[in-house]
Structure formats: structure tokens, C-alpha cells
Amino acid sequence: MKQFIAKLQQAKIARLDLCPLPAPLTPIERGAVLVFAPHPDDETLGCGGALALLQQKQCKIKVVFVTDGAGAGNLDADAPAIRRKEAIAALSVLGIDDIEFLDEPDGSFRNSSGFEKKVGQLLQQFQPDWLFVPSVLDYHRDHVAIGQAVLSCWQNRKMPGRAFIYEIWCPLPATHVIDIGSVIDIKKQAISCYALPLAHCDYLSASLGLASYRGLYLPGKRDGNYAEAFTEVEKHAAFGGLLQKMLNLRLYLENLLKR
């Protein structure tokens, strides 16, 4: 993969619209950062390293957990309370204490006028410089539906700032990467706070593996680096057009790598 990336850079293909390489993204300083997480653990798995760096840059960070984390009925009745405590502990590791729980149904989230009103109020009150939302290309229906709903609200209200999609279950056709090597141990510690999810799946190894893979995109770096990948959302792009563009880009890259 390193050789493939080097060839693209040497050929200056990275400048072409058809095959852009993810650009390094530098964390802002003293900004307002708003994060929407479908379930407790998504925020840490998807962008925990970036949040740790932004906290170090003295940003004001708020994390909004959309569903109650009940596991779509597959977990014990006390799961929502346990996952809430785990979320508070994980975010404490990341240095974040501004948290809100919306308690929408886990596994069966559906957008509604009531949810859109809550999102609109949060956007208006917080005025984020950076907005993080779950991937609209993910393999979890809650992630997709919540990502679509929040991004639609952000675009319709013509909010300032920048919006980034983070990845969990499905790698993104990324536009940006953030170097999280300096905070990878913090991310590990935060993920480890989620004992309930970790008892069902080895999210820690999976997340670190993805971060290691994304580290290949960091310019001038050798092996042993970690990064988180994001897709930036255009403010004025039609949402359906954005989704199709992302799908087309992913298919193009997959076909290119098969050659």
C-alpha cells in the first residue's frame, strides 16, 4: 500500500479530482466542536483521537449520544444505565465533560420533526466550528439514519463551520486524516472504558487496526503511526449528490486497486 501511495504522489495523481489522497487535517485551537454519536462508544471509536487532540487545543467540546444504547433489545434491561456510565468514564479520559443523552430507541432510530428540532436547537446554541457525525455509508442503520438527519439539519440551517463524517463499521472514501499518534494511548484507555461492548466484540483491536491502516496516509511517516480518517461534507452540496459522489469515489478506488 505504501508503494501504491508513493506512486500516486510521484505521478501527482493526488491533484486529480478522480483520485484525491486524504489531506492532513490540523486540529483547530479554542474552537467549538459538536459530536453526534449514535451509541455510547461510537464517538471514541470513530474520532476519539481527534477529540483528545482538540481538547488539548483548548476547544469547547460537546458530545451528544442519540440512542439509549439498549442494544435493540438484545442486552439486559440495565444496559442503558451501564453504557451511560461507561460513556461518561470514556469521555472523562478524553477530557470531555459536556455530554447530552437524547435516549432515542437503539436499533430502530427514525428521524422525526421532534429529533430535527432538538438537533436544530443544539446547532443554534453551540454554533460549532467543527461538527462530527457518523458515516452515511456505514453498515449500521442507526449510524446511517442519524448521520443523514444531522447533516440535513446542518445544511438546511446554513450553519457556519465545517462538518466531518467519521468511520466505524465501513472505511470511508476519506478526504482528510488526522495524525493521532501522540494520543493513541489515550484513545486506547478511553475505548477500554466500554466494558459492555468489549465483552461482545474486540472493538479495541479493530479500532487500532483501522487507525494503523489510516496512518499509511500520513505524509513523510514510516510504519507504526496512527490516524483517523474523515470525509468533509460540502456546505451547499445536495445531500443525495454527496452520497452518490462518495459511493462513486469508493467504487473508483476499489477498481483502481484491483488493476
N, C-alpha and C positions, 0 to 999 in steps of 0.2 A: 504493500500500500504506500509506503514511503517513496518507493521508486516511481510509482504512478503519479503521486502528487508532485514529485520533483520534476517529472517530465512535463506536466501541465504548466508548472511555474516557468520552466525554461522556455517553453513554447509560447508563453504569455497567453495561454488559453484562458487563464483566470479572468482576463479582461472581457471575455465574450459573455453576452447575456445568456447564452445557452448552457454554459458550464462554469458558473462562478464558484470560486472556492470560498468557504466561510471566512469572513473578515474578523480579525481580533477585535473584541469589544472591551473597552476600558470602563470599569465601574465609575459612575458619577460620584461627586462629592456633595454632601449635605443636601441631597435631593429627597424627594418623596417617592417611595416605592410601594406599590399596592400589588398584592399577590392573591389570586383566587386559586384555591386548592379544592378539587372535588372531594377528597377524603383526607383524613389525617395520615400523613407520610408522603403524599404526592409532592408537597412543597419542598421537602427535604431531599427526596429522591431526584426530583426534576431540576431544582435550582438552589439547593441548599448551599452549595459552594459560592454561588453568586451572591446569595443573601448574606453569607458570612463576610464576604469582601465588602459589600455595600454597607453593612453595619460598621465595619472598621473605618469606612469613609464617612462616618457620622451621618448616614442617611436616616431619615424617618421611615420606618418600615411597618406596614400593617399587613397581616395575613388573615384572609377570610376563608374559613372552611365551609363549604357549601352544604354537604350532606352530613347526616348524623353518624356515619361510619358504622352502621349496624350490620354491614356485610350482606345486604339484600336478603336478610332473614336466615343466613347460613351461620351466623355466630350466636353466642349466648346472649341472653337479654341484657347483661351488664356490659356488653361490648362498647356501646356508645360512650359510657362513662369512662371506661378504661382507656379508650382511644383518645378521648379528650384530655385526660391526664398525661398520656404519652405525648400528645401534640404540644402541650404546654411545656413539658420537660425538654423535648427536642428543640423547640424554638428558644428556650432559655439557653441551651448550649450555643445556638447561633446568635445569641444576644438580642433576641426579639421578645417583647412583652405585650405588644399591641395586637390582640387576637380577637376575632369575632367568629361565632358559630351560628350559621343560619339554619341548621337542622332540617334541611330538605331530605326527602327519602333516599336512602342509599340504594343504588342499583336500579332505580326507576325514576330518576330525575326527569321532569318535564318542564320546559320553560313556561312561564306564565306572566301575566301582567304584574302580579304581585312580586315575583322574583325580579323582573325588569325594573320595577320601582325601587327595590332595595339596592340593586346594582347602580342605578342612576344616582341614588342618594349618596352611596359610598364614593362614586366617582366625583360627584359635585363637592362633597365635603373634603375629600382627601386631595383632589387635584394632583394626581400622580405624575411625576416626571417620567417614571418608568412603570409600566403595567405588565405583570406576568400572568399568563393564562395557560391552561392545559391545552395540549395539542388537539386540533380538529381532525387530525389524521390518525388518532390513536386507536387502539384495539379495545377500548372500554367505552361503552355507550354513555356513561356519565361524563367522562372526560370530553368526548366529542360534543355532547349537547351543552355542557356548561361553557366550554370554550367558544362555541358558536354564539351562545346567548350573551356572554360578557363582551365579546368583540363587537357584536352588533350594537349593543348599548353604547360602547365607546365610540364607534364610528358615527352612529346616528346623532350623538350629542356633540360631535365635532370637538372632542376633548383635546387639550394640548398634550404634549409629551410623546413618548414612544411606547409601542406595545410589542411584546415578545411572546411567542409561543414556546413553551418548554416541552421536552420529550420525556416519556416514561415507558410506555409499552411498545412504542414504534419509533425507530430512529427517524428524525426529520430530514428533509432536504434543507439543511441549515444555511442560514445567511451569515450567522455570527457564532463565534466561540469565545468563551471567557476562560482564561487561564486560572484554574483553581488549585494549582499545585501547592501554594502556600497555606491553603486552608483545608487540604484533603483530610487531615486528621480530625479537624472539627466536624467535617461532614460525616466521617465515619462514626464519631461519637454521637452525633445527632440522630443518625439512622438507627443506631443501636438502642436508642430510647424506645423505639417502636417494637416492643417485645411481642405483642399480639400478632401483628402482620408477619414478623420474622419467624414465628412459630409455624407458619403455614408455607412460606416461601423464603428462599435465601435472597432477599432483596439487596442485602449488603453487597454480596459478591457481584450480583448483576449490575448494580449501580456503579460500583467501582470499575467493573469491566468496561461498561459503556464510557465512563469518564476517561479511562485509559485509552480506549479507541479514539475518542474525540481529541485526546492530546496529540494525536498524529497531525492534526491540522494546525498546531501552534507553529508559527514561523521560527526557524532557527533553533528549534528544540530537538533534543535527542530522546531516546527511549526513557520511560519512567515518568512521563508528565501526564497531567490530568487536566481535562477541560470539560465544560458544559456547553452544549450546543443549543442554539435558539434560531427561530425564524422570525424576522421582524415583519410586522403587518403594516402595509401601506395605509395611511390615514384615509385616503379618498378612493381606494380600490373597492369595487363591488365585491361583496363577500363571496358570492358564488364564483366570480372570476378569480379571486385569490385562491380558493380551494382548488379550482381546476388547474391553475398555474403551478401550484405546489405538487399536484399529482403528476402533471406533465413533466416537471423537472425531475421528480423521483424516477419516473419511468425512463427518462432520457439517460440519467446517470447509471441506472441498473443495466441498460442496454450497452452503454459505453464500456462498463466494466466487464461485460461478457466477451468483448472482442479480443 
